[in-house]
Structure formats: C-alpha cells, structure tokens
Amino acid sequence: GSHPLLEDTAPRIVQHPTDLLVSRGDPATLHCRAEGRPAPAVEWYKDGERVGTGREDPRSHRTLLPGGSLYLPRILPGRRGRTDEGVYVCVARNYLGVATSRNASLELAGQ
C-alpha cells in the first residue's frame, strides 16, 4: 500500500536553539535535536542561507555535532560577509517531512 512503514515518523524538533550573546573569539553552540524515523538529516541556515559545515566545506570553521547542534569554535566578527552573527534556524528532514526550529539569533557582545 501507500502507507509509510509502521514505525516511521516525520521529523520533529525536540530541542530548539536559543538566542546567544557571545564575546568575540569565544566558542558557541547552537543546540538542536530532532527525532524521527528514519533519523532526520539536520541542516542549519543563517539569515536564509544554508550554513556550510566542515563536513562539506573544509574551509568552514563550523561543525555539525552528531546530535544536530551547530558548534562554532570561535565567533568571528563581520568582515566581508563572513560574520557569524545572524538569525539561525535548524531544519530536520526525512522522507516523511520537514521540521523547522524556532529562530535563534547570535549576537556579539559589546559591539
């Protein structure tokens, strides 16, 4: 039939990222956890653009952690559009659907 497998479920976000205020040069982790079967693939977007992580882009300083969180080892201030500041959203998808987290803004302290 046209039914998905009994056990399979669409993704849902169980841990949403929260707004962060980070000092320049400090690390930051944007938390996101999604559940679903099969386990959903997690992607991050900043200001509507997909965030490249070290997995796809060796030059990227951002790392996608196994649970789906995004780790930034040191927050870079804005220069030529390479700033880490912005509004982030976590998107989880599998063949049954897509789940999108709440927006989380990342800001540099003391600017």
C-alpha positions as CSV (number, residue, x, y, z in Angstrom):
1,G,0.0,0.0,0.0
2,S,0.8,3.6,0.1
3,H,1.3,3.7,3.9
4,P,4.7,4.5,5.3
5,L,6.3,1.8,7.4
6,L,4.5,1.4,10.7
7,E,7.5,2.6,12.8
8,D,8.4,5.6,10.6
9,T,7.6,9.1,11.8
10,A,8.1,12.5,10.3
11,P,10.8,14.7,12.0
12,R,10.0,16.9,14.9
13,I,12.3,19.3,16.7
14,V,12.7,18.2,20.4
15,Q,15.3,20.8,21.4
16,H,15.2,24.3,19.8
17,P,18.1,26.6,19.6
18,T,18.1,29.7,21.8
19,D,19.3,33.2,21.3
20,L,23.0,33.6,22.2
21,L,25.1,36.6,23.2
22,V,28.7,35.7,22.7
23,S,32.0,37.6,23.2
24,R,34.2,37.9,20.2
25,G,36.6,35.0,19.8
26,D,34.6,32.8,22.2
27,P,33.0,29.4,21.1
28,A,29.3,29.0,20.8
29,T,27.0,26.1,20.4
30,L,23.5,26.4,18.9
31,H,21.6,23.4,20.1
32,C,19.1,21.5,18.0
33,R,17.8,18.0,18.4
34,A,15.3,16.3,16.1
35,E,13.6,13.0,16.4
36,G,12.0,10.9,13.6
37,R,12.4,7.6,11.9
38,P,14.4,7.2,9.9
39,A,16.7,9.6,11.8
40,P,16.3,13.0,10.1
41,A,19.2,14.8,8.4
42,V,19.8,18.2,10.1
43,E,20.9,21.3,8.3
44,W,21.4,24.8,9.5
45,Y,20.5,28.1,7.8
46,K,21.7,31.6,8.8
47,D,19.7,34.5,7.5
48,G,18.1,32.2,5.0
49,E,21.4,30.8,3.6
50,R,22.5,27.3,4.2
51,V,25.4,27.1,6.7
52,G,28.3,25.1,5.3
53,T,30.0,22.9,7.9
54,G,33.4,21.3,8.0
55,R,31.9,18.1,6.6
56,E,31.1,19.7,3.2
57,D,33.4,22.7,3.3
58,P,37.0,22.1,4.6
59,R,37.4,25.9,5.0
60,S,34.4,26.2,7.3
61,H,35.0,26.7,10.9
62,R,31.6,25.5,11.8
63,T,31.0,21.9,12.9
64,L,27.7,19.9,12.8
65,L,27.7,17.8,16.0
66,P,26.4,14.3,15.9
67,G,23.1,15.2,17.6
68,G,22.4,18.1,15.2
69,S,23.7,21.0,17.2
70,L,26.0,23.6,15.4
71,Y,29.3,24.3,17.1
72,L,31.3,27.4,16.3
73,P,34.8,27.2,17.8
74,R,35.3,31.0,17.8
75,I,32.8,33.7,16.9
76,L,34.1,35.8,14.1
77,P,33.2,39.5,13.8
78,G,31.8,40.7,10.5
79,R,34.3,41.2,7.7
80,R,33.4,40.8,4.1
81,G,30.2,38.9,5.0
82,R,32.0,36.2,7.0
83,T,30.3,37.2,10.2
84,D,28.8,34.5,12.4
85,E,26.2,37.0,13.7
86,G,22.7,36.5,12.4
87,V,19.5,34.5,12.7
88,Y,19.9,30.8,12.7
89,V,17.3,28.1,12.1
90,C,17.7,24.3,12.3
91,V,15.9,22.2,9.7
92,A,15.4,18.4,10.1
93,R,14.1,16.2,7.2
94,N,13.4,12.7,6.3
95,Y,11.3,11.2,3.6
96,L,8.1,11.8,5.6
97,G,8.6,15.5,6.0
98,V,10.5,18.6,7.3
99,A,10.6,20.2,10.7
100,T,11.9,23.7,11.3
101,S,13.1,25.0,14.7
102,R,12.4,28.4,16.1
103,N,14.7,31.2,15.1
104,A,17.7,31.8,17.3
105,S,19.8,35.0,17.0
106,L,23.5,35.0,17.6
107,E,24.9,38.4,18.6
108,L,28.4,39.6,19.5
109,A,28.6,41.2,23.0
110,G,30.0,44.6,23.4
111,Q,29.7,45.9,19.8
